């Protein structure tokens, strides 16, 4: 039980840090789940999601492409442009 509590506290801390960077709560929770609670991968995903969103791409397409490309920016951008 203590181990689960530590994991939960770690998760909350990671979510809090990402929220403080200006990401929406729902997106933070979704990203953390998609990347099995890896704060580093979730943060990269959220950063690229915002970047591609600012470029005018559709959010659902961005999410799909980022997952398929493993958060590789250049590869994901190439895929988005080809759609």
Residue pairs with C-beta under 8 A, 6 or more apart in sequence:
7 37
10 37
11 32
11 37
14 32
14 37
14 39
14 42
15 25
15 28
15 29
15 32
17 39
18 28
18 31
18 32
18 39
18 42
18 43
18 46
19 25
19 28
21 43
21 46
23 31
23 46
23 50
27 46
27 49
28 42
28 46
31 41
31 42
31 43
31 45
31 46
31 49
32 38
32 39
32 42
34 42
34 45
34 67
35 41
35 42
35 45
41 71
44 71
45 66
45 71
48 62
48 66
48 71
48 73
48 76
49 59
49 62
49 63
49 66
51 73
52 62
52 66
52 76
52 77
52 80
53 59
53 62
57 80
61 80
61 83
62 76
62 80
65 76
65 79
65 80
65 83
66 76
68 76
68 79
69 75
69 76
69 79
